[in-house]
Amino acid sequence: MQHFTNETIDLSTLPKYEETPLTHPDPKYWRVIIINLFIFLLLIAIGLGLLMLFNESVSMNWVLWTALFIVFAIFVCLISRASFKRRGFALREKDVLYKSGIIAEKTTIIPLNRIQHVALNEGMFSRMFGLGTLQIYTASGSSGEMHIAGIEIEQAKAIKEALVQRLVINTKAENE
Amino acid sequence: MSLDFSQPQRQSAAGIIINGAYVAQHLVRAMFIPLALFIVKANKTALLYTAFGIIAVVVLAFVYGYFYYLKFTFYLNPLKQEFVIDKGIFSRKHLTIPIEKIQQVNINQGFLQKIIGVYSLQIDTAGADSKEVDIRAINGEIAQALRQHLLHGQRTPTANESDKETTVAVSTDAPLIKITAATLLKIGLTSNYGQSIALLIGFGYAVFHNIKELLKALDNDYGQVEQFVKSGFTLFSIGIVLAAIAVLLLATNVIRTFIKYFDFQLSKHSQSLLISAGLLTKKNTLLHPNKVQITEYSQNYLQKKIGLFKMSLKQAHAGREQSEKEMKNNNTEIPGCSAAEKNELLRMILGRLPKEGSTFKPNWRYLNLPIVFQVLLPVLIYGIFYYLIAEVRAYYPLAVAYFVITLILTYVGYTKHRISVSDAYIIKQSGIWDISQEIIEPHKIQSISTSQYPWHKKLDIGHVSLHTAAGSISFSYGNFTEIKTLVNYWLYQVESGDEDWM
């Protein structure tokens, strides 16, 4: 007969996900965010400029519109900075954690034995700074997947390799 | 019967007709409105040409159907345990489906297929578009045998033969759940109001819009339709109109229920559940209990009075985003069953009856956002209009009624929202009118996410979502310390266990 135990679990002794130390994204990633923000705001500014040229009521109140735009730009920058500071991920022995959020603070946890596949995505600006985005997929579709942006590319490759190794071991164990 | 699926074979010869009719039907449907307009406006010679055109299209469709039939082959690769389909006339398509990925096999019979006496067979997999694998014309016997092969080949291939024998014997058993016409009537009268309302609104709008289009096309739209609608309002009192709508609603509900669930039978079929239903088209579904991700049962006030439950078995859908409709297709619904039948089914799917564990309820702040956006904001907007436009002032009793009703509904929703956790099950209760219980087993969890607003940090309030392959289950505004403990516990269960989620 196999060795079998069935002891009561003490909930307070379980490892606590909320106390896991997190790795924050590479500081260089902030520059990528700044570039993206700049492009986004530039497009809005161009749109606003065109409106001012062709729409009389907008060009009359140009001071108001410019002020609104500046307030919006500052607001977006502050929000992005706050959300950048909040981001972080951790690779534990049996799962991956990712914390993010613009207003609400969201933590997603994917157990390693539920990962379907892993992808490494290098965006145009991210590549300029040697960064990558790690995408982890589960069978639950878009709601449960994880996109960890701003990891240094070598590290990202290493993590991906480790996760894929785990996947192979898991599927082997399943087949046996 | 000697049925060998290891050699490539074609569909039943009736497939030529079915395929042709399918293509013709698509073509006609795509051209229906322009064609109808044309026929109404055209003179005789043009009509003649149109008739010839239509005949040509139909003939072409059947020629296409013939070649499609020639080029469509399927076989079962016994060595690799794969089901292979080759199809396509101009661009060939080679589909390979590993048998272990097959979730369910549907055998349906549409109207035309019923006349000819063939069936269509569809294969659902986790991760592929179900439309891809659709054998449109297949002999009934072959379809059943193929289904057995597909669903039981997943077990050890050597046990295949004996397995098949037993299932044939078992399949003659009395069905577990059988819905009579009287029960269907009850179901039609008590459930699915929301869907029928949406259907009626859509239908009403389509009729209104089409009549307008037709009148416009005939160049004599002077707003008769609007006039008619307006005069309708002055003729009837609103009470009669409401009563008529209610009757219409119940009638649509009953008719819909009958069409969809006529002769509903659920039976146990060795390891699987076999469900068949339908008035015009008979739909057969076979599914494995252990592939069900979320088991849901619900009951509203009226159903409670007559002891009727509605159940929904949610299976894994493809990893990518899917349309709402396709998600629905992966849910197998049992429109009505008694408490005993419900328990029997739960026992079959979950192994035993789930019992309530420790219950967690949301904080009263759960009410804040819905009250602001669904109760106060609309009333406020009405208030603004009240001051600006004199005509809307007469409707203030409606606004008061809206305020009271939505307030009560929001509160009811708050009192029903709760989650119950035991070591083997997580049960989420929610709903306002239809109170539903969603049951999942911890090992079906794919990932967990928690979230918290910054202003709830001091209050220790947070939210949690459990993502499964068949959708998510969320619990909002709970005690965040408790939620964190639960999350750690669930993670422990998922990560230490080696139970497969599918």
Interface residues (C-beta under 8 A of the other chain):
Chain A: I9 L11 S12 L14 P15 K16 Y17 E18 K94 D95 G101 I103 A104 E105 K106 T107 T108 I109 I110 P111 L112 N113 R114 Q116 Y137 T138 A139 S140 G141 S142 S143 G144 E145 M146 A173 E174
Chain B: A126 A316 H317 A318 G319 R320 E321 Q322 I445 Q446 S447 I448 S449 T450 S451 Q452 Y453 P454 S465 H467 T468 A469 G471 S472 K484 T485 V487 N488 Y489 L491 Y492 V494 E495 D498 D500 W501 M502
